[in-house]
Amino acid sequence: MQRLTDTGRGAIVLPMDDAYAAMRTGTNWMNARGQNGTFYITPGLMNDVSTIKIVDQDLIDFHNAGHEIAAHSKTHANMSLITAAERTVEYDYPKTYLENLIGAGTVTTWAYPFGTGSSGRNLACDQQLYLGYDRWLDMAMTTNSVVYPRYSDTPPLLINRLAWSATNQAQILTLVRKAATSAVVVPILFHNLDTAVNPTRANVLEMLDLAVALGVPLITTQEAFPASRSLLNPGFENGLDGVDPTGRHAITAANGKCSVVTDTPAPEYQGTKALELSTTDNAGYAYIRQQVQFLPGRQDTFSGQCKAVSVSNAGNLIADKAFVRIQSLDYGQAVIAGLDVKMTPALGKDIGAGWKKFTLDFTAGQSTKTVNVDVGLQATVGGAVIRFDHLWFEPKYLGDLG
């Protein structure tokens, strides 16, 4: 995660959802004021023969003007009411469709069509999203805050948004004023203009002009909430490429081998790739390591999935030859003795398709500055081949999506 430079000033995130032609109007207003927004697009609602919906060229124009294009499902389905296979289509289709228009890797944000308050998301929904998008937006309920620290070492994965209509205009303007005097970021949203559950044109122009007058920037969701995953490429969908500055890398000895292979994930999980580790008869080892910056005293959860593909001596494997491990490092990057946490993933919970899920909670000591996060295989009698997938290492309060 790249931390933003703290300027002491807040910002507003202004998304528009679905595919209404009002997005063209909103874009023109923001362009005229040097502001940026995010457009959450449902491709199944686009390209209407009438003039009430946007078309492909609009998205290209929005993107070229500096606005973010994000995903809002294929058909505006309620994700909690459809099957896992149907959810996969709703998640994957908009990303593919939109990136075919504006470029690979550009669509990294998702907004639920129906949020938690409408029973439109749950843990199973989030688990499928984990590999596909860097951040997810919900709809704020009355008890949810929509005011976030603009500069945070742990930006949220699930972000609440405040729906904007003519009835809460005073609240919207108050939030803009708050962003002018404190380093917060406030996500709000609307769909259309001059309808019962949306702001009027006059409402939007008043807010935009106030933001300009107070020096409050409107920024994209990507800018406001940098990707917060601690682990690089947690589903190995990008192979072993893309080593990040903290140093994820493969470590092998003798006949140990690390590779990425095609495999079927556990039910209700996405992806087509997995990490494969192998050793030959009682020789060598192989493991993947990534270093993660850590806040002393914070409790984290390390979870993921493991599959034994070929094992000559199952008892030997269970006796911790296959392992997941967290090592604490001090300020000088030396391993702190006695603080290692390690477990045998082969003893995890069976979740289908041959995969077992492991979960390991970890609390760092006050001297811990960095941790090594390892998954590995030591030499076994007769050799072994195991696979890992869907790794997760995040603060415990964010849940367990591995």
C-alpha positions as CSV (number, residue, x, y, z in Angstrom):
1,M,0.0,0.0,0.0
2,Q,1.3,3.4,-0.9
3,R,0.6,6.0,1.8
4,L,-0.6,9.4,0.7
5,T,1.1,12.6,1.8
6,D,-0.9,14.3,4.6
7,T,-1.8,17.9,3.5
8,G,-4.1,18.4,6.5
9,R,-7.1,18.9,4.2
10,G,-10.0,16.6,3.5
11,A,-11.7,15.6,0.3
12,I,-15.1,14.4,-1.1
13,V,-15.6,11.3,-3.1
14,L,-18.5,11.8,-5.5
15,P,-19.7,8.6,-7.2
16,M,-22.6,8.3,-9.6
17,D,-24.2,4.8,-10.0
18,D,-25.8,2.7,-12.8
19,A,-25.8,4.2,-16.3
20,Y,-28.0,7.3,-16.4
21,A,-27.3,10.0,-19.0
22,A,-27.1,12.4,-16.0
23,M,-23.5,11.2,-15.8
24,R,-22.7,13.3,-18.8
25,T,-24.0,16.4,-17.0
26,G,-22.2,15.6,-13.8
27,T,-18.9,15.1,-15.8
28,N,-19.3,18.4,-17.5
29,W,-19.8,20.2,-14.2
30,M,-16.8,18.5,-12.6
31,N,-14.6,19.1,-15.6
32,A,-15.4,22.8,-15.5
33,R,-14.3,23.0,-11.9
34,G,-11.2,20.8,-12.2
35,Q,-12.8,18.1,-10.0
36,N,-12.9,14.3,-10.4
37,G,-15.5,11.7,-9.7
38,T,-16.1,7.9,-9.9
39,F,-18.7,6.3,-12.1
40,Y,-20.0,2.9,-11.0
41,I,-21.2,1.3,-14.1
42,T,-23.7,-1.5,-14.7
43,P,-23.1,-2.5,-18.3
44,G,-26.4,-4.3,-18.6
45,L,-28.1,-0.9,-18.2
46,M,-26.1,0.9,-20.8
47,N,-26.5,1.6,-24.5
48,D,-30.2,2.2,-24.4
49,V,-31.6,3.3,-27.8
50,S,-33.2,6.3,-26.0
51,T,-31.1,9.2,-24.7
52,I,-31.6,8.3,-21.0
53,K,-28.6,6.0,-20.7
54,I,-24.9,6.4,-21.4
55,V,-23.1,4.5,-24.2
56,D,-19.5,3.1,-24.6
57,Q,-18.0,6.3,-25.9
58,D,-19.2,8.2,-22.8
59,L,-17.1,5.9,-20.6
60,I,-14.0,6.5,-22.8
61,D,-14.6,10.2,-22.5
62,F,-15.0,10.1,-18.7
63,H,-11.8,8.1,-18.4
64,N,-9.8,10.4,-20.6
65,A,-11.0,13.4,-18.6
66,G,-9.5,11.8,-15.4
67,H,-12.5,10.3,-13.8
68,E,-12.5,6.7,-12.4
69,I,-14.6,4.0,-14.0
70,A,-15.7,1.3,-11.5
71,A,-17.8,-1.8,-11.5
72,H,-21.4,-2.0,-10.2
73,S,-22.3,-5.6,-11.4
74,K,-23.5,-6.8,-14.8
75,T,-27.3,-6.5,-14.3
76,H,-27.7,-4.7,-10.9
77,A,-28.5,-8.0,-9.1
78,N,-28.9,-8.5,-5.4
79,M,-25.7,-10.5,-4.7
80,S,-26.9,-12.3,-1.7
81,L,-30.0,-13.8,-3.5
82,I,-28.1,-15.5,-6.4
83,T,-25.8,-18.5,-6.6
84,A,-22.1,-18.3,-6.3
85,A,-21.8,-19.1,-10.1
86,E,-24.2,-16.3,-10.9
87,R,-22.2,-13.9,-8.6
88,T,-19.1,-14.8,-10.5
89,V,-20.7,-13.5,-13.7
90,E,-21.9,-10.3,-12.0
91,Y,-18.4,-9.7,-10.6
92,D,-16.3,-10.6,-13.6
93,Y,-18.4,-9.3,-16.6
94,P,-18.3,-5.5,-15.7
95,K,-14.5,-5.6,-15.1
96,T,-13.9,-7.3,-18.5
97,Y,-16.4,-5.1,-20.4
98,L,-15.1,-1.8,-18.9
99,E,-11.4,-2.7,-19.2
100,N,-11.9,-3.6,-22.9
101,L,-13.0,0.0,-23.3
102,I,-10.5,1.9,-21.1
103,G,-7.5,-0.4,-20.6
104,A,-6.4,-3.5,-18.6
105,G,-6.0,-3.0,-14.9
106,T,-8.0,0.2,-14.7
107,V,-11.1,-1.1,-13.0
108,T,-10.2,-1.9,-9.4
109,T,-13.2,-0.6,-7.4
110,W,-16.6,-2.3,-6.9
111,A,-19.9,-1.0,-5.4
112,Y,-22.6,-3.4,-4.3
113,P,-25.9,-2.7,-6.1
114,F,-27.8,-3.5,-2.9
115,G,-25.8,-3.0,0.3
116,T,-25.9,-4.5,3.7
117,G,-29.0,-2.6,4.7
118,S,-30.9,-4.1,1.8
119,S,-29.5,-7.6,2.6
120,G,-27.5,-7.3,-0.6
121,R,-24.1,-8.4,0.7
122,N,-22.6,-10.9,3.2
123,L,-19.4,-12.7,3.9
124,A,-19.8,-15.1,1.0
125,C,-20.2,-12.2,-1.3
126,D,-17.0,-10.5,0.0
127,Q,-15.0,-13.8,-0.3
128,Q,-15.7,-13.9,-4.0
129,L,-14.7,-10.2,-4.4
130,Y,-11.4,-10.5,-2.6
131,L,-9.3,-11.4,-5.6
132,G,-11.1,-9.2,-8.2
133,Y,-11.2,-5.7,-6.7
134,D,-9.1,-3.6,-4.3
135,R,-11.9,-1.9,-2.5
136,W,-15.7,-2.4,-2.2
137,L,-18.4,0.1,-1.5
138,D,-21.5,-0.4,0.6
139,M,-24.5,1.7,1.2
140,A,-24.4,3.4,4.6
141,M,-27.1,2.6,7.1
142,T,-28.2,5.1,9.7
143,T,-25.7,3.8,12.2
144,N,-22.7,3.9,9.9
145,S,-20.3,6.7,9.7
146,V,-19.2,7.9,6.2
147,V,-16.4,10.1,7.5
148,Y,-13.0,8.4,7.1
149,P,-9.4,9.5,7.8
150,R,-8.0,10.7,4.6
151,Y,-4.5,9.5,5.4
152,S,-4.5,6.1,7.0
153,D,-2.0,3.2,7.2
154,T,-5.0,0.8,7.2
155,P,-7.6,2.0,4.7
156,P,-10.8,0.0,4.8
157,L,-11.8,-2.7,2.3
158,L,-15.5,-2.1,2.8
159,I,-16.4,1.5,2.5
160,N,-19.8,3.1,3.3
161,R,-21.4,5.8,1.2
162,L,-24.1,8.3,2.0
163,A,-27.0,8.5,-0.4
164,W,-27.7,12.1,-1.5
165,S,-31.1,13.5,-2.2
166,A,-32.8,16.9,-2.0
167,T,-33.9,16.1,1.5
168,N,-30.4,15.9,3.0
169,Q,-28.8,18.8,1.2
170,A,-27.9,20.6,4.4
171,Q,-26.0,17.4,5.7
172,I,-24.1,17.2,2.4
173,L,-23.0,20.8,2.7
174,T,-22.0,20.3,6.3
175,L,-19.7,17.4,5.3
176,V,-18.1,19.6,2.6
177,R,-17.3,22.2,5.3
178,K,-15.9,19.5,7.6
179,A,-13.6,18.4,4.8
180,A,-12.3,22.0,4.5
181,T,-11.1,22.0,8.0
182,S,-10.0,18.4,8.8
183,A,-8.2,15.6,7.0
184,V,-11.2,13.4,6.3
185,V,-12.6,11.9,3.2
186,V,-16.4,11.6,2.7
187,P,-18.0,9.3,0.1
188,I,-21.4,10.3,-1.1
189,L,-23.4,9.1,-4.1
190,F,-26.4,9.7,-6.3
191,H,-27.8,8.1,-9.4
192,N,-29.7,10.7,-11.4
193,L,-30.9,14.3,-11.2
194,D,-34.2,15.9,-10.3
195,T,-36.0,12.7,-9.2
196,A,-37.5,11.8,-5.9
197,V,-34.5,10.0,-4.4
198,N,-31.7,12.1,-6.0
199,P,-30.5,15.7,-5.7
200,T,-31.7,18.5,-7.9
201,R,-29.4,20.2,-10.4
202,A,-29.4,23.2,-8.1
203,N,-28.3,20.9,-5.2
204,V,-25.3,19.5,-7.1
205,L,-24.2,22.9,-8.4
206,E,-24.4,24.3,-4.9
207,M,-22.2,21.5,-3.5
208,L,-19.7,21.7,-6.3
209,D,-19.4,25.5,-6.0
210,L,-19.0,25.3,-2.2
211,A,-16.2,22.7,-2.6
212,V,-14.3,25.0,-5.0
213,A,-14.8,28.0,-2.8
214,L,-13.5,26.2,0.3
215,G,-10.6,24.5,-1.6
216,V,-12.0,21.0,-1.0
217,P,-11.0,18.6,-3.8
218,L,-13.3,16.0,-5.3
219,I,-11.2,12.9,-5.8
220,T,-11.7,9.4,-7.2
221,T,-12.3,6.4,-4.9
222,Q,-9.0,5.0,-6.0
223,E,-7.3,8.2,-4.8
224,A,-9.2,8.3,-1.6
225,F,-8.7,4.7,-0.6
226,P,-5.4,3.1,-1.8
227,A,-5.4,-0.6,-2.2
228,S,-5.1,-2.0,1.3
229,R,-4.2,-5.6,0.9
230,S,-1.1,-6.6,2.8
231,L,-0.3,-9.5,0.6
232,L,0.7,-9.2,-3.0
233,N,-1.2,-11.3,-5.5
234,P,-3.0,-13.4,-2.8
235,G,-4.6,-15.8,-5.3
236,F,-1.4,-16.1,-7.5
237,E,-3.5,-15.1,-10.5
238,N,-0.5,-13.1,-11.8
239,G,1.9,-15.9,-11.4
240,L,5.1,-15.2,-9.4
241,D,5.7,-11.9,-11.2
242,G,5.4,-8.5,-9.7
243,V,7.6,-8.6,-6.6
244,D,6.7,-5.5,-4.6
245,P,9.1,-3.3,-2.6
246,T,8.7,-5.4,0.6
247,G,10.0,-8.4,-1.2
248,R,7.7,-11.3,-1.9
249,H,10.0,-14.0,-3.3
250,A,10.4,-17.7,-3.7
251,I,13.1,-19.5,-1.7
252,T,14.2,-23.0,-2.6
253,A,17.0,-25.4,-1.9
254,A,18.3,-28.6,-3.4
255,N,15.3,-30.1,-5.2
256,G,12.6,-27.8,-3.9
257,K,10.5,-26.0,-6.5
258,C,7.9,-23.1,-6.6
259,S,5.6,-22.6,-9.5
260,V,2.0,-21.4,-10.3
261,V,-0.4,-23.9,-11.8
262,T,-4.0,-24.0,-13.0
263,D,-6.4,-25.4,-10.4
264,T,-10.0,-25.3,-9.4
265,P,-10.7,-23.2,-6.3
266,A,-12.9,-24.3,-3.4
267,P,-16.6,-23.8,-4.0
268,E,-17.7,-20.1,-3.9
269,Y,-14.1,-18.8,-4.4
270,Q,-12.8,-17.2,-7.5
271,G,-9.6,-17.7,-9.6
272,T,-8.0,-20.3,-11.7
273,K,-4.4,-20.4,-10.4
274,A,-2.7,-21.7,-7.3
275,L,0.9,-21.8,-5.9
276,E,2.5,-25.2,-6.1
277,L,5.4,-26.3,-3.9
278,S,7.3,-29.6,-4.3
279,T,10.2,-31.5,-3.0
280,T,11.8,-34.8,-3.9
281,D,12.7,-37.7,-1.6
282,N,13.8,-36.3,1.7
283,A,15.7,-33.4,0.0
284,G,15.3,-29.7,-0.3
285,Y,12.6,-27.2,0.7
286,A,10.4,-24.5,-1.0
287,Y,8.5,-21.6,0.3
288,I,7.1,-18.2,-0.6
289,R,7.9,-15.2,1.7
290,Q,6.6,-11.7,1.8
291,Q,7.5,-9.1,4.3
292,V,4.7,-6.9,5.7
293,Q,5.0,-3.8,7.7
294,F,3.3,-4.2,11.1
295,L,1.8,-2.1,13.9
296,P,3.1,-3.4,17.3
297,G,0.3,-4.8,19.4
298,R,-2.2,-5.2,16.6
299,Q,-3.9,-8.6,16.2
300,D,-3.9,-9.9,12.6
301,T,-5.4,-13.0,10.9
302,F,-3.4,-15.1,8.5
303,S,-5.6,-17.5,6.6
304,G,-5.7,-19.3,3.3
305,Q,-6.2,-22.7,1.6
306,C,-3.9,-25.7,1.2
307,K,-4.2,-28.9,-0.9
308,A,-2.1,-32.0,-0.8
309,V,-1.6,-33.1,-4.4
310,S,0.9,-35.9,-4.1
311,V,2.2,-37.1,-0.7
312,S,4.2,-40.3,-0.2
313,N,4.0,-40.1,3.5
314,A,0.9,-38.4,4.8
315,G,1.9,-38.6,8.4
316,N,5.2,-36.9,7.6
317,L,3.3,-34.1,5.9
318,I,0.9,-33.6,8.8
319,A,3.9,-33.5,11.2
320,D,4.5,-29.9,10.0
321,K,6.5,-30.5,6.8
322,A,3.9,-28.4,5.1
323,F,3.7,-25.1,7.1
324,V,2.5,-21.6,7.3
325,R,4.5,-19.2,9.5
326,I,4.8,-15.7,10.8
327,Q,8.2,-14.4,11.9
328,S,8.6,-11.1,13.8
329,L,11.4,-8.8,12.8
330,D,12.8,-5.9,14.8
331,Y,13.8,-2.4,13.5
332,G,17.1,-3.8,12.1
333,Q,15.2,-6.6,10.3
334,A,16.6,-9.3,12.6
335,V,14.2,-12.2,13.5
336,I,13.0,-11.8,17.1
337,A,13.5,-15.1,18.9
338,G,10.6,-16.8,20.5
339,L,7.9,-14.9,18.6
340,D,7.4,-17.2,15.6
341,V,3.9,-18.5,15.1
342,K,3.5,-21.6,13.0
343,M,0.9,-24.2,12.1
344,T,0.2,-27.2,9.8
345,P,-2.3,-26.2,7.1
346,A,-3.0,-29.8,6.2
347,L,-4.9,-30.0,9.5
348,G,-7.3,-27.3,8.4
349,K,-11.0,-27.4,7.8
350,D,-12.2,-29.2,4.6
351,I,-13.9,-26.7,2.3
352,G,-14.3,-28.8,-0.8
353,A,-12.4,-29.6,-4.1
354,G,-9.6,-31.0,-2.0
355,W,-8.8,-27.8,-0.2
356,K,-8.4,-27.3,3.5
357,K,-8.7,-23.8,5.1
358,F,-6.2,-22.7,7.8
359,T,-6.6,-19.7,10.1
360,L,-3.8,-18.4,12.3
361,D,-4.2,-15.3,14.6
362,F,-1.1,-13.3,15.4
363,T,-0.4,-10.4,17.8
364,A,3.0,-8.8,17.4
365,G,5.1,-7.7,20.3
366,Q,6.0,-4.0,20.9
367,S,9.4,-4.4,19.3
368,T,8.0,-5.9,16.0
369,K,8.3,-3.6,13.0
370,T,8.0,-6.1,10.2
371,V,6.9,-9.7,9.8
372,N,7.8,-12.5,7.4
373,V,4.7,-14.2,6.1
374,D,5.6,-17.7,4.8
375,V,3.9,-20.7,3.2
376,G,6.2,-23.6,2.6
377,L,7.1,-27.2,2.3
378,Q,10.1,-29.0,3.9
379,A,11.7,-32.2,2.6
380,T,9.5,-35.2,3.1
381,V,10.2,-38.9,2.8
382,G,9.2,-39.9,-0.7
383,G,8.7,-36.3,-1.8
384,A,5.5,-34.2,-1.8
385,V,3.5,-31.7,-3.9
386,I,1.2,-29.2,-2.2
387,R,-0.7,-26.1,-3.3
388,F,-1.7,-22.9,-1.6
389,D,-4.4,-20.4,-2.7
390,H,-6.5,-17.4,-1.4
391,L,-4.0,-16.1,1.2
392,W,-5.2,-13.4,3.6
393,F,-3.2,-11.4,6.1
394,E,-5.1,-8.4,7.5
395,P,-6.1,-6.9,10.8
396,K,-8.5,-9.2,12.6
397,Y,-11.3,-6.6,12.7
398,L,-11.5,-6.8,8.8
399,G,-12.7,-10.4,9.1
400,D,-11.3,-13.6,7.5
401,L,-11.6,-13.9,3.7
402,G,-8.9,-16.5,3.1
